[in-house]
Amino acid sequence: MAYLRKKKPCRGCWSDGVKMKHCTSCRIKNCLLSRESGGHYCHECEKFPCLSVKGLDKRYRTNYGISLIDNLRRVQEVGEVRFLEEEREKWRCKVCGNVLSVHLKACMFCGGER
């Protein structure tokens, strides 16, 4: 949702600039093992999936029907570029063409169903 908002949108975990407090203290983004391995993705870690990722995955499966673990395995399988292409198509509103939010059941721009 923060990424899609018009005022002060989130630029993403790896972008430069000011971040909200909960973003700067994110256990997953700031994982010591990830930093030591030089990787950006949890699937690059020998402990993948760790308890933090499993907990977040469970919450997203329950609340939004999406698996972060499956997504990371897909990135591993097809690469970042192809995964992002697939996701852009998957999360495009069929009515207005804008980006859909996983957190909403309808498009925040036109109200079209997700």
Residue, then its C-alpha position, 0 to 999 in steps of 0.5 A: m500500500a505504501y508503494l502505491r500511495k500518491k503522497k510520499p510513496c515507499r520506494g522499496c527496501w533497497s532504495d536510498g532515502v528516508k524510510m519509516k521506522h518499521c522499515t529501518s528495523c525490519r528483521i528480514k531486510n536487516c538480517l545479519l546472515s543476508r548481509e554477510s553472504g552478500g545476498h539480497y534475497c532470503h532464498e540465497c541464505e543457507k537457513f532459508p526459510c528461517l523462522s522470520v520468513k516462515g512467520l511472515d509467509k504464514r501471515y500473508r498466506t492467511n490474510y492475502g492468499i500469497s506465499l512469500i516462500d513460493n515467490l522466493r523459490r520462483v525468483q530462484e527458478v526463473g530469475e528476478v527479471r522474469f519473476l517481476e514480469e510475471e508479477r506485473e501482469k498478475w497484479r495489473c487491474k483488468v479494468c483500468g490497468n493500474v497496479l493492484s495491492v495485495h492488501l486490498k480486494a479491489c483496485m484502489f484506483c477504479g474499484g475493479e475486483r482483484 
